[in-house]
Amino acid sequence: MSEQELRLSKRMVELGLCSRREADAFIEQGRVRVDGQLVQQLGSRVRPEQRIELDKPRMTLGELSISLLLHRATAESLPLSTLITPDTRAARDGSEVVFNPRHLKPLQQAGALEPGCHGLVALTLDKKLARKLADAEQEYLIQLEAAPAAEELKQRLQQLKLPGKAPRGLKVSRQSDRQLRLVLTAVQPGQLAAICQGLGLQPLALRCIRIGKLGMGDLPAAQWRYLLPMESF
């Protein structure tokens, strides 16, 4: 390593392109080019004579917040690193964000994460959105061999007893003779399975279709996309 080489982020600050915190964020987002070549590795070093450019339009740290939506298919399993890859990114992703494996280290995640679940999964690196996601209402469809009648389901809900804190905002309704709809706020690990067991249900499938204000939309199974700036949980 040459003594003249500097950390790319430090050199960006020296050139007045951005602050140090912004520099690291811009590098991770694939917004930095050195001599015309995209550089996305934090800690990269450059020589003083090399040309450093920021892709336009310039983005603020707030606009660089990273959140993802994944349509987890029935047969797939975690970890997320096996499901969210450049190859499984939805063709209609209009975010223009450059994928980075560091995006898979979320502050908060929610949705179809439990064993036996499929459907919508959300994760975020944004501190403000992480709080919203942790407290978001989630909607699930429960597939059954035979769904309880509406009156029987009402009685089971009234008699439901679960260990620990009572579930927040729990609503369960009959959708058809083989399907129930379950809505719950701030879902905790293992809570869905405990509710189903407490209601005497044996789900054939448990599918998350909505997290907060965001639904599945036209996101294909086994694909994912970045959230757009106007979207929020």
N, C-alpha and C positions, 0 to 999 in steps of 0.2 A: 504494500500500500504506500503510495507516494505521500510525503509530508505535506504536499500542496493540496491534497484531496480533502474536501469538506463534506460533512453530512449534507445531503440534499436539502433537508428541511432548514438547516442553518443557513445555507446559501440562499434559499428562497427568501428568508427573512432579511438577509443582508441586501438583497436586490430590491427590497420593498414590495415584494409580490403579495405578502400576507404576513399574519402573525405566526408564531411557532406552532400554536395549537391548530390553526387553520392549515398549516403546511402538512402536518401529519394526516389530517382529514382529507385534504386534496389528493395526497399521494395514494391513500387507501382507496379513494373513489376513482382512480384512474384518470385524474384530471391534470396530471403533470407529464410533460414531455421534456426529455433531455436530448438535444440535438435531433429533434424530430421523433425520437423513440419513446413510447409509453413506458413509464417507470411506476411500479405499484408496490415495490418492496420497501417497507420502512427500514431506515438505517442505510439506504443506498448512499454512495459517495460520488462526488463529482469534482472535476477540476475547475478552477476559476474561469478558464476560457470557454467552457462548454455553455451552450445556449439553453436556457431553461424557460419554458413557456407553460402558461396555464390555459387549458381549454376554456373557451368562452361558451355561454356566459359564465362569469365568475359566480360561484355559489358561496353562501355563508354557512357557518357551522350548523345553524338551525335547519337549513335546507338540505344538509348532508345526512340528516337522520336516516337510519336504515331500518326498514321493517319489511317482512316477507309474508306472503300467503302461500301455503302449500295445500294442494289437494291430495291428501294421503289416500292411496288406493287400498282396497280391502286386504290384499295379500302382502302388502309391504310392511316392513318393520323398521323401527328406529335402529341406529342413531340417525339423526338428521343429515349427517355428512354423507350418508349413502343415498339419501333421497333428494337432496338439494345440490345439484351439480350444474355446470354450464350446459351439459347435454339435456337436462330435464327442464330447463327454463322454457316457459311458455313463449311461443312465437309472437303472441300479441302483447308481450310485456313492453309497454311504451315508456318505461322510466329512463332509459338510456344510462342506467347505472352499470358500471363495470363490476362484474362479480369478483368477490374476494372471499377466500375461505374464512377470514376473520369475521365475516358477517354471520357465521353460524355459531357465534359465542354470545347469545342474546342475554340481555338483562332480564327479560321476561318472555315466557311463551305460554300459549294456551290453545285449547281445542282438542283435537283427536290425538291425544298423547298416551292415553291409557291402553293397556292390552285389550284387544277386542274392538277397539274403536277405529273408525276411519272417517274420512271427510276433511273438514277444514282445520288447518293448523296455522297459527299466527305466531310470529316471533319478532322482537324489536330490540334494537340497540339504543333507541331514543329514550332518555330518562323520563320525559314527560309522558310519552306514549306508554312506557312500561307501567306507570301507575294506572293509566286508564285500562290497559290490558289486564292487569291483575284484578281489577274490580269490574271487568266487563261482564255483561249478561251473555250467556251462551245458550244456543238452541240445538237440541238433538232430536233425531227421529229414532225410535226404538222399534225394531222389527221383531215380531213374536209369532209363534205358531198360532196363537189365538189371544187376542187382546181382551182384558176384562171389560165387562159392560161398564157404562159410564157411572152408574150408581155404585157398583161394586168398587170401582177404582176410587171414587170419592171416599168410601168407607175406609179403604186401605190407607189413603193419604191421611185421614183423620187419626188413624191408629199408628201411623209410622213413628218409630222411635229409633234414633241413631245415636251412637256414642259421640261424645264431644259436643261442639256447638251445633245448633240447629242450622240446616242449610238456608242460605239467604235467597229469597225470591223464588222459592221452588213452586213450579206449576207443572202439573202433568195432566194431559187431556187425551181423549181417545180420538184418533184420526180416522181409523177404519177398523175392520175386524182383525187386522194383523199389525196394526201400527199405532204407537203412542207418540205424542210430542212432549218433550221435557224441556223446560226452561229453568235455568239456575244462574245465580249471580256469584261471581268470585269463586269459581269451582276449585276445590282443593283436591290434591292427589288421592285417589281411591274413593272419592265421594260418590261418583256416579255408580260404581259397582255396589257400594253400600246401600244406596237408595234403591237400586233395582232389587237387591236381595231383600231389603226391608219391605218392599212392596210385593214380594213373592213373584218377581218376574225373572224369566230366564231368556235374556235377549239372544236372538239369532244374529243380530247386528246392531251396532250403536253408531250412528252417523251424525257428526257435527255439521250443521248447515249454516250456522251464523255465529259470529263472535262480535259483540257490540253492535255497531252499525253496519258491519261488513258481512256480506253473504258470499256464497261460493261463486255466484255469477256464472260466467262461461269458462271458468278455469278448468282445463281438461284434467282428468284423473292422472295422477303420478307426475304432475307438472306444478311449477311454482312461478311466482312473479314478485317483483318489488312493488310496494305500495307507492302510489303517486302522491305528489305533494298535497293535493286537495283531499286525500283520503285520511280517515282517522277512525280509531276504534270507538 
